[in-house]
Amino acid sequence: MTMLQKAIEIVTKATEEDTAGNYQKAFQLYQNGVEHFLHAIKYEAQSEKAKQTIRAKCEEYLARAEKLKKIVNNEQDPSQQKPQKATSGGGGSADKEDKEKDKFNEQLAGAIVVEKPNVKWSDVAGLEQAKEALKEAVILPTKFPHLFTGKRKPWRGILLFGPPGTGKSYLAKAVATEADNSTFLSISSSDLVSKWLGESEKLVKSLFQMAREKKPSIIFIDEIDSLVSSRSDNESEAARRIKTEFLVQMQGVGVDNDGVLVLGATNIPWVLDSAIRRRFERRIYIPLPEAPARTALFKLHLGTDDCHCLTDADFTKLGHETERYSGADIGIAVRDALMEPVRKVQQATHFKQVTGPSPNDPSKIVNDLLTPCSPADPAAQEMSWLQVPGDKLLEPKVDMRDMEKSLRNSRPAVNDEDLEKLQEFTEQFGMEG
């Protein structure tokens, strides 16, 4: 089922509940349906005309949801439940504010993660302290709210910092998956920066308002340094106003952020504004993986034994040979090694007949498959890959030589200078992950 079909199904149920007078249920379904429609605009709708049609329907459903919200909160008589057309009377200012709010909400709605990324805590190698801090901030308050009463409050701001490729965004995906009852909003600087004067700070405000309305919620801001770096005399007025609005919304006077967690990620934490840094109560260093974690990452990236013939000793050796490699660096090295069998097939001048699982049906063993071999092999047949039938090729498995060749051609992306800066920042302001 596509996102668009799912959205249509949800709003159909919303209409049925609305007609039956189940306004609370209808309100929730309308909101859920609009979220799916906006995802459909972003990822499925092809033509501009289709997008405009969907947007028009979203405006209609949002307007109806606002009416139902007032009914549920006893602000409006249910007998006035039918949507009313906007008038040009004394409510003009309020109508204008509502329209502006709807516009900003529509811009931000694409940030709401509807489909869970399916990344479990167990999929994240190591980083136990970071996982525990995130569980304290996200999972436990939702499951055991009575634990967090009185002076005991869950964390409201967590900063994940460390070299690129160490799993900061991956951890955020695990949070989105594991926080079943929470709304997860994934934001980048492009979602909040507008060319129109004054709109960027309004978008920041709308983001936090949306998070409060949908709490418990998590706002994840990747590469947060691009939005809230240190203030200086040379920066623009617009950049200064965005930072000020962030400061106010994260921990301002009269702002209630109970049930809202701000989760930030950055590779260069030392450029963050000091006031923003203070609002992240937990600052967790996500370091480069140690040798055992690197060994686990090689196993994770290579997958099942069907595509390789490496032993546990080989994996351990790879883990020890890749000092200063990040998880992303290991992933790139493994991808390069996985291409080696393809290169062997392309470069082969001889193939031999072997027995193995059929490419069309792996559960079936056949004895007429062809695999690359040396010209000196007794069973070698001179041919190129172009002469091999598509359903008869058995590619070689990745071996240790392929992995070592890949490592010779790759280099870690992190330099000593950045690691020194990160270590210094950790000693001053952070904690080890």
LUMKEDREN-202099 format. One line per 2 residues: their letters; for each residue x, y, z of N, C-alpha, C. Coordinates in steps of 0.05 Angstrom, whole numbers, plus 5000, padded with zeros to 4 digits. Example, Ala and Ser with C-alpha at 12.3 -4.5 7.8 and 13.67 -1.06 7.14 Angstrom:
BEGIN
AS> 5264/4886/5156/5246/4910/5156/5264/4934/5156; 5257/4955/5142/5273/4979/5143/5258/5001/5157
***
This chain:
BEGIN
MT> 5017/4976/5000/5000/5000/5000/5018/5025/5000; 5012/5044/4982/5028/5068/4980/5020/5087/5003
ML> 5036/5108/5007/5030/5128/5028/5004/5142/5022; 5000/5148/4996/4975/5162/4987/4950/5145/4993
QK> 4952/5119/4986/4929/5101/4992/4923/5099/5022; 4945/5098/5038/4942/5097/5067/4929/5123/5077
AI> 4937/5146/5066/4925/5171/5074/4895/5172/5068; 4888/5163/5045/4859/5163/5037/4843/5145/5055
EI> 4855/5122/5062/4842/5103/5080/4837/5116/5108; 4857/5131/5118/4856/5143/5144/4834/5165/5145
VT> 4834/5182/5124/4815/5205/5125/4786/5194/5120; 4784/5172/5106/4757/5160/5103/4746/5151/5130
KA> 4764/5138/5146/4756/5131/5173/4750/5155/5190; 4766/5177/5186/4762/5202/5201/4734/5213/5195
TE> 4726/5213/5170/4700/5223/5162/4677/5207/5175; 4681/5180/5175/4661/5163/5187/4658/5168/5217
ED> 4681/5171/5231/4680/5178/5260/4668/5205/5265; 4674/5224/5247/4663/5251/5249/4633/5251/5247
TA> 4623/5236/5227/4594/5234/5223/4580/5221/5246; 4594/5201/5259/4583/5187/5281/4584/5203/5307
GN> 4598/5226/5307/4600/5242/5331/4623/5235/5349; 4641/5218/5340/4665/5211/5355/4687/5231/5349
YQ> 4684/5255/5360/4701/5278/5351/4730/5275/5359; 4736/5263/5383/4764/5260/5391/4778/5241/5372
KA> 4765/5219/5366/4777/5199/5348/4781/5211/5320; 4760/5226/5310/4761/5238/5284/4784/5258/5282
FQ> 4787/5274/5303/4808/5294/5304/4836/5281/5301; 4841/5259/5315/4867/5246/5313/4871/5234/5286
LY> 4850/5222/5274/4852/5210/5248/4857/5231/5226; 4843/5254/5228/4848/5276/5208/4877/5284/5209
QN> 4888/5287/5233/4916/5296/5235/4935/5274/5224; 4930/5249/5231/4946/5227/5220/4945/5226/5190
GV> 4920/5229/5179/4916/5228/5150/4932/5250/5136; 4932/5275/5148/4946/5297/5136/4976/5291/5135
EH> 4986/5280/5157/5015/5273/5158/5022/5254/5135; 5005/5234/5131/5010/5215/5109/5008/5229/5081
FL> 4988/5247/5078/4986/5262/5053/5011/5278/5047; 5022/5291/5068/5046/5308/5064/5070/5291/5057
HA> 5072/5267/5068/5093/5249/5061/5090/5240/5032; 5065/5236/5023/5059/5228/4996/5068/5250/4976
IK> 5063/5275/4984/5072/5298/4968/5102/5297/4964; 5116/5292/4986/5145/5293/4987/5158/5270/4971
YE> 5146/5246/4973/5160/5222/4963/5145/5208/4939; 5119/5214/4935/5105/5198/4915/5093/5214/4893
AQ> 5081/5238/4899/5067/5253/4879/5087/5263/4857; 5080/5258/4832/5098/5265/4810/5092/5293/4798
SE> 5067/5298/4791/5061/5323/4777/5054/5345/4797; 5059/5370/4789/5053/5393/4806/5023/5395/4811
KA> 5007/5387/4791/4977/5388/4793/4968/5369/4815; 4980/5345/4816/4972/5325/4837/4980/5336/4865
KQ> 5003/5349/4866/5012/5360/4892/4993/5382/4901; 4984/5399/4882/4965/5421/4890/4939/5410/4900
TI> 4929/5388/4886/4904/5376/4895/4906/5365/4923; 4928/5351/4929/4933/5340/4955/4934/5362/4976
RA> 4949/5383/4970/4952/5406/4989/4924/5418/4995; 4908/5421/4975/4881/5432/4979/4864/5415/4998
KC> 4867/5388/4994/4852/5370/5012/4863/5371/5040; 4890/5374/5043/4902/5377/5069/4892/5401/5084
EE> 4890/5424/5070/4879/5448/5082/4851/5444/5092; 4835/5430/5077/4807/5424/5084/4806/5406/5109
YL> 4823/5385/5110/4823/5367/5133/4834/5381/5158; 4855/5398/5154/4866/5412/5177/4845/5432/5189
AR> 4831/5445/5172/4810/5464/5181/4789/5449/5197; 4781/5425/5187/4761/5409/5201/4772/5399/5228
AE> 4798/5392/5228/4811/5383/5253/4811/5405/5274; 4816/5430/5265/4816/5452/5284/4788/5456/5296
KL> 4767/5453/5280/4739/5455/5290/4734/5434/5311; 4743/5409/5305/4738/5387/5323/4754/5391/5349
KK> 4778/5402/5347/4794/5407/5371/4778/5426/5390; 4765/5446/5379/4750/5465/5396/4725/5450/5408
IV> 4713/5433/5393/4690/5418/5403/4699/5400/5426; 4722/5385/5422/4732/5367/5442/4740/5382/5468
NN> 4750/5407/5465/4758/5423/5488/4735/5440/5499; 4710/5434/5489/4686/5448/5498/4687/5478/5493
EQ> 4701/5485/5471/4702/5514/5464/4681/5520/5443; 4668/5500/5432/4648/5505/5411/4625/5484/5413
DP> 4601/5493/5408/4578/5476/5409/4579/5455/5386; 4576/5429/5392/4577/5409/5371/4556/5414/5349
SQ> 4535/5428/5355/4515/5433/5335/4526/5451/5312; 4549/5464/5318/4562/5481/5298/4585/5466/5284
QK> 4582/5439/5283/4604/5423/5275/4611/5425/5245; 4593/5433/5228/4599/5434/5200/4619/5456/5195
PQ> 4639/5451/5177/4659/5472/5172/4646/5498/5162; 4654/5520/5173/4644/5546/5165/4664/5561/5148
KA> 4654/5575/5129/4672/5591/5112/4682/5615/5128; 4707/5623/5122/4719/5645/5137/4705/5671/5129
TS> 4699/5688/5149/4686/5713/5144/4706/5736/5147; 4698/5759/5138/4716/5782/5139/4709/5800/5162
GG> 4697/5788/5184/4689/5804/5207/4712/5809/5225; 4705/5813/5252/4725/5820/5271/4746/5799/5276
GG> 4741/5774/5267/4760/5752/5272/4782/5751/5251; 4785/5772/5235/4805/5772/5214/4833/5767/5223
SA> 4840/5779/5246/4867/5776/5256/4872/5748/5265; 4852/5736/5279/4855/5708/5288/4856/5689/5264
DK> 4839/5695/5243/4840/5678/5219/4868/5679/5206; 4879/5704/5205/4905/5707/5193/4926/5691/5208
ED> 4925/5692/5235/4944/5676/5251/4940/5647/5247; 4915/5637/5245/4910/5609/5240/4921/5600/5213
KE> 4917/5617/5193/4927/5611/5166/4957/5609/5166; 4970/5628/5180/4999/5629/5182/5009/5604/5196
KD> 4995/5597/5218/5003/5573/5233/5000/5548/5216; 4978/5546/5201/4974/5523/5183/4996/5522/5162
KF> 5004/5545/5152/5024/5546/5131/5051/5535/5142; 5059/5544/5166/5084/5535/5178/5082/5506/5185
NE> 5059/5497/5195/5056/5469/5203/5058/5451/5178; 5048/5461/5156/5049/5446/5131/5078/5443/5122
QL> 5094/5465/5125/5122/5465/5117/5137/5445/5135; 5130/5443/5160/5144/5426/5179/5134/5397/5180
AG> 5110/5393/5169/5097/5367/5172/5114/5345/5160; 5129/5352/5139/5147/5332/5126/5169/5322/5144
AI> 5174/5337/5166/5195/5329/5185/5186/5306/5203; 5160/5302/5206/5150/5282/5224/5155/5254/5212
VV> 5169/5237/5226/5176/5211/5217/5152/5192/5222; 5137/5185/5201/5113/5168/5204/5121/5139/5204
EK> 5138/5131/5184/5147/5104/5182/5172/5100/5199; 5172/5081/5217/5195/5077/5235/5218/5066/5219
PN> 5243/5075/5225/5267/5067/5209/5274/5037/5214; 5263/5024/5234/5269/4996/5241/5298/4991/5248
VK> 5309/5009/5265/5335/5005/5276/5332/5001/5306; 5340/4978/5316/5337/4971/5345/5362/4980/5360
WS> 5360/4981/5387/5383/4987/5403/5405/4967/5398; 5397/4941/5394/5417/4920/5390/5432/4923/5364
DV> 5421/4938/5345/5435/4943/5319/5458/4963/5322; 5458/4977/5344/5479/4998/5348/5502/4984/5363
AG> 5526/4982/5351/5549/4969/5363/5561/4987/5384; 5564/4978/5409/5576/4994/5430/5559/5017/5438
LE> 5572/5040/5446/5559/5065/5454/5538/5060/5476; 5545/5044/5496/5526/5036/5516/5517/5060/5533
QA> 5535/5078/5540/5528/5101/5556/5509/5120/5541; 5514/5124/5515/5496/5140/5499/5468/5128/5498
KE> 5467/5102/5494/5441/5088/5493/5426/5090/5519; 5441/5088/5542/5428/5090/5568/5416/5118/5573
AL> 5432/5138/5565/5422/5166/5568/5397/5171/5551; 5396/5160/5527/5373/5164/5510/5349/5148/5521
KE> 5353/5125/5532/5331/5110/5545/5320/5126/5569; 5338/5138/5584/5329/5154/5607/5312/5178/5598
AV> 5319/5189/5575/5306/5213/5566/5280/5207/5550; 5279/5184/5537/5257/5179/5518/5239/5156/5527
IL> 5251/5133/5532/5235/5109/5536/5223/5108/5564; 5240/5111/5585/5230/5108/5612/5208/5129/5620
PT> 5210/5155/5613/5189/5173/5620/5162/5166/5608; 5162/5154/5584/5137/5146/5571/5125/5121/5584
KF> 5143/5101/5590/5133/5076/5601/5127/5078/5631; 5144/5093/5646/5140/5095/5675/5138/5124/5683
PH> 5117/5138/5676/5115/5167/5682/5117/5173/5712; 5109/5154/5729/5110/5159/5758/5138/5161/5769
LF> 5158/5151/5753/5186/5153/5762/5196/5182/5760; 5183/5198/5742/5193/5225/5737/5173/5246/5748
TG> 5171/5246/5774/5153/5266/5787/5170/5281/5807; 5159/5304/5816/5174/5320/5836/5199/5332/5824
KR> 5221/5328/5838/5247/5339/5829/5261/5323/5807; 5252/5297/5804/5264/5280/5784/5252/5285/5757
KP> 5267/5298/5739/5257/5305/5713/5273/5291/5691; 5260/5283/5669/5276/5271/5647/5292/5293/5633
WR> 5313/5284/5619/5330/5303/5604/5314/5317/5582; 5319/5343/5578/5304/5357/5557/5322/5364/5533
GI> 5348/5361/5537/5367/5367/5515/5391/5349/5516; 5396/5334/5494/5419/5316/5493/5434/5323/5467
LL> 5460/5327/5470/5477/5333/5446/5495/5309/5441; 5494/5298/5417/5512/5276/5409/5533/5289/5392
FG> 5559/5286/5400/5580/5298/5384/5603/5278/5381; 5617/5281/5359/5639/5262/5354/5647/5263/5325
PP> 5667/5248/5317/5676/5248/5289/5654/5239/5270; 5656/5247/5244/5635/5238/5225/5636/5208/5221
GT> 5612/5196/5218/5610/5168/5212/5611/5149/5236; 5608/5160/5261/5610/5143/5284/5583/5134/5294
GK> 5561/5142/5282/5535/5131/5289/5516/5149/5303; 5520/5176/5301/5503/5195/5315/5475/5194/5303
SY> 5473/5196/5277/5447/5195/5263/5434/5168/5266; 5451/5147/5267/5441/5120/5269/5428/5116/5297
LA> 5440/5128/5317/5428/5128/5344/5401/5141/5344; 5399/5164/5329/5373/5178/5327/5352/5160/5314
KA> 5360/5145/5294/5342/5126/5281/5332/5105/5301; 5350/5096/5318/5342/5076/5339/5322/5089/5358
VA> 5326/5114/5365/5307/5128/5383/5280/5130/5369; 5280/5137/5343/5254/5139/5328/5240/5112/5328
TE> 5255/5090/5326/5243/5063/5325/5232/5055/5352; 5249/5059/5373/5243/5048/5399/5222/5065/5414
AD> 5220/5090/5408/5201/5108/5422/5173/5105/5409; 5160/5083/5416/5134/5076/5403/5113/5097/5405
NS> 5110/5109/5429/5088/5128/5433/5096/5157/5429; 5120/5162/5419/5129/5189/5416/5129/5198/5387
TF> 5125/5224/5383/5127/5236/5356/5156/5244/5352; 5167/5235/5329/5195/5240/5323/5196/5260/5300
LS> 5208/5283/5305/5211/5304/5284/5240/5307/5277; 5247/5300/5252/5275/5301/5242/5278/5326/5226
IS> 5296/5344/5235/5298/5371/5224/5326/5376/5213; 5328/5390/5191/5354/5400/5182/5352/5430/5179
SS> 5375/5443/5175/5375/5472/5173/5357/5482/5150; 5356/5467/5128/5340/5476/5105/5310/5477/5112
DL> 5301/5461/5132/5273/5462/5139/5266/5488/5154; 5285/5501/5166/5280/5523/5184/5290/5550/5173
VS> 5305/5550/5152/5316/5575/5141/5299/5584/5117; 5289/5608/5119/5272/5619/5097/5284/5645/5086
KW> 5279/5650/5061/5290/5675/5049/5274/5699/5058; 5250/5695/5069/5234/5717/5077/5240/5727/5105
LG> 5243/5753/5109/5251/5764/5134/5230/5757/5156; 5239/5746/5178/5222/5740/5200/5209/5712/5200
ES> 5211/5698/5177/5197/5672/5175/5213/5650/5189; 5240/5652/5189/5256/5631/5200/5251/5627/5230
EK> 5250/5650/5245/5245/5647/5274/5216/5638/5279; 5197/5645/5261/5170/5635/5264/5169/5605/5259
LV> 5185/5595/5241/5186/5567/5236/5198/5552/5260; 5218/5564/5273/5229/5552/5298/5207/5550/5319
KS> 5193/5572/5322/5171/5573/5342/5150/5553/5336; 5142/5551/5311/5122/5531/5302/5131/5503/5307
LF> 5157/5498/5303/5168/5471/5307/5164/5463/5336; 5171/5480/5355/5168/5474/5383/5139/5472/5392
QM> 5122/5489/5380/5093/5488/5386/5082/5461/5377; 5090/5453/5353/5081/5427/5342/5090/5404/5360
AR> 5115/5406/5370/5126/5385/5388/5110/5384/5414; 5102/5407/5424/5087/5408/5449/5059/5396/5446
EK> 5047/5403/5423/5020/5393/5417/5019/5362/5414; 5041/5351/5404/5043/5323/5398/5059/5307/5418
KP> 5064/5319/5441/5082/5306/5461/5069/5281/5472; 5085/5261/5481/5115/5262/5482/5127/5263/5454
SI> 5147/5280/5451/5159/5283/5424/5189/5288/5426; 5203/5281/5404/5232/5285/5402/5237/5302/5378
IF> 5252/5324/5381/5261/5340/5359/5290/5333/5354; 5296/5320/5331/5324/5313/5324/5334/5333/5303
ID> 5356/5347/5310/5368/5367/5292/5396/5357/5285; 5399/5347/5260/5425/5338/5251/5442/5362/5242
EI> 5468/5360/5246/5486/5382/5239/5476/5408/5251; 5471/5408/5277/5459/5431/5291/5478/5455/5291
DS> 5504/5451/5287/5523/5473/5286/5517/5493/5263; 5503/5483/5242/5497/5501/5219/5475/5521/5227
LV> 5461/5516/5248/5439/5534/5257/5447/5552/5280; 5462/5541/5299/5467/5555/5324/5496/5556/5331
SS> 5513/5565/5313/5541/5569/5319/5544/5594/5335; 5568/5599/5345/5573/5621/5363/5566/5648/5350
RS> 5553/5665/5367/5545/5691/5357/5570/5709/5354; 5570/5726/5332/5592/5744/5327/5582/5770/5315
DN> 5600/5790/5314/5592/5816/5303/5588/5815/5273; 5599/5794/5260/5598/5793/5231/5573/5778/5220
ES> 5558/5765/5238/5536/5749/5228/5512/5767/5221; 5494/5756/5205/5471/5771/5196/5450/5773/5218
EA> 5432/5792/5215/5411/5796/5234/5392/5771/5234; 5387/5760/5211/5370/5736/5209/5381/5713/5225
AR> 5408/5708/5222/5421/5686/5237/5419/5690/5267; 5423/5716/5276/5422/5722/5304/5394/5717/5315
RI> 5373/5724/5299/5345/5721/5308/5338/5691/5310; 5348/5675/5292/5342/5646/5294/5354/5635/5320
KT> 5379/5642/5326/5391/5632/5351/5376/5641/5376; 5368/5667/5375/5353/5677/5398/5327/5662/5402
EF> 5313/5656/5380/5288/5641/5382/5293/5613/5392; 5315/5600/5384/5322/5574/5394/5326/5574/5424
LV> 5341/5595/5433/5346/5597/5462/5320/5600/5478; 5302/5617/5467/5276/5621/5481/5260/5596/5481
QM> 5258/5582/5459/5241/5558/5456/5252/5534/5472; 5279/5532/5473/5290/5509/5487/5287/5512/5518
QG> 5290/5537/5528/5288/5540/5557/5282/5569/5563; 5260/5580/5553/5254/5607/5558/5233/5611/5581
VG> 5229/5635/5588/5209/5642/5609/5181/5636/5598; 5165/5622/5614/5138/5617/5605/5134/5595/5585
VD> 5156/5580/5579/5155/5558/5559/5155/5532/5574; 5136/5515/5569/5134/5489/5582/5142/5468/5563
ND> 5166/5457/5567/5176/5436/5549/5175/5408/5561; 5157/5404/5581/5154/5378/5592/5145/5359/5570
GV> 5158/5336/5567/5150/5317/5546/5163/5322/5520; 5181/5342/5518/5194/5348/5493/5225/5346/5497
LV> 5237/5329/5481/5266/5325/5482/5278/5337/5456; 5299/5353/5459/5314/5363/5436/5340/5347/5434
LG> 5343/5333/5412/5366/5316/5407/5383/5328/5384; 5407/5337/5391/5424/5349/5370/5448/5332/5363
AT> 5458/5335/5339/5482/5320/5331/5501/5338/5316; 5526/5336/5321/5546/5353/5307/5573/5340/5307
NI> 5589/5346/5287/5617/5337/5285/5636/5358/5297; 5627/5383/5300/5644/5405/5308/5631/5420/5332
PW> 5630/5408/5355/5615/5420/5378/5627/5446/5388; 5653/5450/5383/5666/5474/5393/5656/5500/5380
VL> 5641/5498/5358/5631/5522/5345/5603/5530/5356; 5591/5513/5372/5564/5519/5383/5565/5543/5401
DS> 5543/5559/5400/5540/5581/5418/5540/5571/5447; 5553/5585/5465/5555/5575/5493/5528/5572/5507
AI> 5509/5591/5500/5483/5590/5512/5467/5565/5503; 5470/5559/5477/5457/5535/5466/5470/5510/5478
RR> 5497/5510/5481/5511/5487/5493/5500/5482/5521; 5495/5503/5536/5486/5499/5564/5458/5486/5564
RF> 5442/5492/5544/5415/5481/5544/5414/5451/5538; 5436/5441/5526/5439/5412/5523/5450/5401/5549
ER> 5433/5391/5566/5441/5383/5593/5461/5359/5592; 5458/5342/5573/5476/5319/5570/5490/5322/5543
RI> 5517/5322/5544/5533/5325/5520/5551/5300/5518; 5543/5282/5500/5555/5255/5499/5574/5252/5475
YI> 5598/5245/5481/5618/5240/5460/5614/5213/5447; 5610/5212/5421/5607/5187/5406/5634/5182/5392
PL> 5652/5166/5404/5679/5164/5394/5681/5145/5370; 5705/5144/5359/5711/5123/5339/5710/5096/5352
PE> 5700/5075/5338/5697/5049/5350/5724/5036/5358; 5724/5022/5380/5748/5006/5388/5750/4981/5371
AP> 5772/4966/5374/5776/4942/5358/5753/4922/5359; 5742/4915/5383/5720/4896/5384/5695/4906/5369
AR> 5690/4932/5372/5667/4944/5358/5672/4944/5328; 5697/4949/5319/5703/4948/5290/5700/4920/5279
TA> 5708/4900/5295/5703/4872/5287/5674/4866/5283; 5657/4875/5302/5628/4871/5300/5617/4886/5276
LF> 5628/4910/5270/5618/4925/5247/5625/4911/5220; 5648/4899/5218/5655/4884/5194/5635/4861/5190
KL> 5629/4847/5212/5610/4825/5210/5582/4835/5201; 5574/4858/5213/5548/4869/5207/5546/4878/5178
HL> 5566/4891/5168/5566/4901/5140/5568/4878/5119; 5583/4857/5126/5586/4835/5107/5562/4817/5106
GT> 5547/4816/5128/5523/4800/5129/5528/4770/5131; 5511/4755/5118/5511/4725/5121/5535/4712/5108
DD> 5540/4687/5116/5562/4672/5104/5558/4666/5075; 5535/4670/5064/5529/4663/5036/5547/4679/5017
CH> 5555/4703/5025/5570/4721/5006/5600/4723/5012; 5609/4710/5034/5638/4712/5041/5647/4686/5054
CL> 5674/4683/5055/5685/4659/5068/5705/4667/5089; 5700/4689/5103/5718/4698/5125/5712/4683/5150
TD> 5733/4678/5166/5731/4665/5192/5730/4686/5214; 5724/4677/5238/5724/4695/5261/5752/4707/5265
AD> 5773/4691/5260/5800/4702/5263/5805/4724/5242; 5794/4721/5218/5797/4742/5197/5783/4767/5207
FT> 5759/4765/5218/5745/4789/5227/5760/4803/5249; 5771/4787/5268/5787/4799/5290/5811/4813/5279
KL> 5824/4801/5259/5848/4814/5247/5840/4841/5234; 5818/4841/5220/5808/4865/5206/5802/4887/5227
GH> 5790/4879/5250/5784/4898/5271/5810/4911/5282; 5831/4896/5284/5857/4906/5295/5872/4923/5274
ET> 5867/4917/5248/5882/4931/5227/5870/4958/5219; 5847/4965/5230/5832/4989/5221/5831/5010/5243
ER> 5853/5016/5255/5855/5037/5275/5846/5064/5263; 5829/5079/5277/5819/5105/5269/5797/5104/5247
YS> 5788/5080/5240/5766/5078/5221/5740/5082/5236; 5722/5098/5224/5695/5101/5235/5677/5079/5224
GA> 5653/5077/5234/5633/5058/5224/5628/5063/5194; 5626/5088/5187/5621/5095/5158/5645/5087/5141
DI> 5670/5091/5151/5694/5083/5136/5694/5053/5131; 5686/5037/5152/5685/5008/5150/5664/5000/5129
GI> 5641/5014/5130/5620/5008/5111/5629/5012/5082; 5644/5033/5077/5654/5039/5050/5674/5018/5042
AV> 5692/5010/5060/5712/4990/5054/5699/4963/5047; 5678/4956/5062/5664/4930/5057/5649/4932/5030
RD> 5637/4954/5024/5623/4957/4998/5643/4953/4975; 5667/4964/4978/5687/4962/4957/5695/4932/4955
AL> 5699/4918/4978/5706/4890/4977/5684/4873/4964; 5659/4881/4969/5636/4866/4958/5635/4868/4927
ME> 5648/4888/4917/5649/4892/4887/5671/4874/4875; 5689/4864/4891/5711/4848/4879/5701/4823/4864
PV> 5681/4808/4874/5671/4785/4858/5660/4794/4831; 5647/4818/4830/5637/4828/4805/5660/4834/4786
RK> 5682/4846/4796/5705/4852/4780/5718/4827/4769; 5719/4806/4787/5730/4780/4778/5715/4769/4755
VQ> 5688/4771/4756/5671/4761/4735/5677/4776/4709; 5679/4803/4711/5684/4819/4687/5711/4814/4674
QA> 5731/4809/4691/5759/4806/4681/5765/4777/4673; 5748/4758/4681/5754/4729/4676/5755/4723/4646
TH> 5775/4706/4639/5776/4696/4611/5768/4666/4610; 5766/4653/4634/5759/4625/4635/5739/4621/4658
FK> 5720/4602/4653/5700/4595/4673/5700/4564/4675; 5691/4554/4698/5688/4525/4701/5660/4519/4712
QV> 5652/4494/4707/5625/4485/4716/5627/4476/4745; 5608/4485/4762/5607/4478/4790/5579/4472/4799
TG> 5577/4462/4824/5551/4456/4836/5545/4477/4857; 5520/4487/4858/5513/4507/4878/5484/4514/4877
PS> 5475/4532/4894/5447/4540/4895/5439/4556/4869; 5416/4550/4859/5406/4564/4835/5401/4594/4841
PN> 5411/4612/4823/5405/4641/4827/5375/4647/4828; 5359/4631/4814/5330/4636/4813/5316/4624/4838
DP> 5327/4602/4849/5315/4589/4872/5337/4578/4890; 5346/4595/4910/5369/4587/4927/5365/4560/4941
SK> 5340/4552/4945/5335/4526/4959/5341/4502/4941; 5345/4507/4916/5349/4486/4896/5379/4485/4888
IV> 5391/4461/4890/5419/4458/4883/5421/4447/4855; 5437/4460/4838/5441/4452/4810/5471/4447/4805
ND> 5477/4432/4785/5506/4425/4780/5516/4436/4754; 5502/4456/4742/5512/4467/4716/5517/4497/4718
LL> 5525/4506/4742/5532/4535/4745/5561/4540/4735; 5566/4565/4727/5593/4572/4717/5604/4594/4736
TP> 5630/4590/4743/5644/4609/4760/5671/4615/4749; 5682/4640/4753/5709/4647/4742/5730/4628/4753
CS> 5751/4623/4738/5772/4606/4747/5798/4613/4732; 5820/4601/4741/5846/4606/4728/5847/4590/4702
PA> 5861/4601/4682/5864/4586/4656/5878/4559/4661; 5893/4556/4683/5907/4531/4688/5890/4510/4701
DP> 5865/4517/4709/5847/4498/4722/5840/4476/4702; 5841/4450/4710/5835/4428/4691/5807/4430/4679
AA> 5788/4442/4694/5760/4443/4683/5754/4470/4669; 5775/4486/4665/5771/4513/4654/5760/4512/4625
QE> 5741/4530/4620/5731/4533/4592/5735/4562/4585; 5747/4567/4562/5753/4594/4553/5727/4608/4544
MS> 5720/4629/4558/5697/4645/4552/5697/4671/4568; 5681/4691/4559/5678/4716/4575/5651/4715/4589
WL> 5647/4735/4606/5622/4736/4621/5598/4740/4603; 5603/4752/4579/5581/4756/4560/5569/4730/4550
QV> 5585/4709/4551/5576/4683/4541/5563/4666/4562; 5563/4676/4587/5551/4660/4610/5521/4667/4611
PG> 5503/4647/4610/5474/4652/4613/5468/4666/4640; 5449/4684/4640/5442/4700/4664/5436/4684/4688
DK> 5423/4660/4685/5415/4644/4708/5435/4621/4714; 5460/4623/4703/5479/4602/4707/5505/4612/4721
LL> 5506/4638/4728/5530/4649/4740/5531/4645/4770; 5553/4634/4780/5558/4632/4809/5583/4650/4815
EP> 5578/4673/4826/5601/4691/4831/5618/4681/4854; 5643/4688/4855/5661/4680/4877/5652/4694/4903
KV> 5659/4681/4925/5653/4694/4951/5675/4714/4958; 5669/4734/4974/5689/4753/4984/5707/4738/5003
DM> 5733/4741/4999/5753/4728/5017/5771/4749/5030; 5789/4740/5046/5806/4758/5061/5824/4775/5043
RD> 5832/4764/5021/5849/4780/5002/5833/4803/4991; 5807/4799/4986/5790/4821/4976/5788/4843/4997
ME> 5785/4835/5022/5783/4855/5043/5809/4870/5047; 5831/4856/5046/5857/4870/5049/5863/4889/5026
KS> 5855/4881/5002/5858/4898/4979/5841/4923/4982; 5817/4920/4991/5799/4943/4996/5811/4962/5016
LR> 5822/4951/5038/5834/4968/5059/5859/4983/5049; 5874/4971/5031/5897/4984/5019/5889/5009/5003
NS> 5864/5007/4992/5855/5029/4975/5838/5050/4989; 5834/5046/5015/5817/5064/5031/5833/5077/5054
RP> 5823/5100/5063/5836/5114/5085/5815/5124/5104; 5820/5125/5130/5801/5137/5149/5797/5166/5143
AV> 5772/5176/5147/5765/5204/5140/5772/5224/5162; 5777/5214/5186/5782/5232/5209/5812/5237/5213
ND> 5819/5263/5216/5847/5269/5221/5853/5273/5250; 5879/5274/5257/5888/5277/5285/5879/5303/5297
ED> 5880/5324/5281/5873/5351/5292/5844/5352/5302; 5825/5341/5286/5797/5340/5294/5793/5323/5319
LE> 5807/5300/5321/5805/5283/5344/5815/5297/5369; 5836/5312/5367/5847/5327/5390/5826/5348/5399
KL> 5814/5362/5380/5794/5382/5387/5770/5370/5401; 5761/5347/5391/5738/5333/5403/5745/5323/5431
QE> 5769/5313/5435/5778/5303/5461/5779/5326/5481; 5789/5349/5472/5791/5373/5489/5763/5382/5497
FT> 5744/5382/5478/5716/5390/5483/5704/5371/5503; 5709/5345/5500/5698/5325/5519/5708/5330/5547
EQ> 5734/5335/5550/5745/5340/5576/5733/5365/5590; 5726/5385/5573/5716/5410/5584/5686/5409/5590
FG> 5671/5397/5570/5641/5400/5571/5625/5374/5570; 5638/5352/5561/5622/5329/5554/5627/5305/5572
ME> 5617/5282/5563/5621/5257/5576/5625/5236/5555; 5639/5215/5561/5645/5193/5542/5620/5177/5536
G> 5615/5170/5511/5592/5154/5503/5598/5125/5505
***
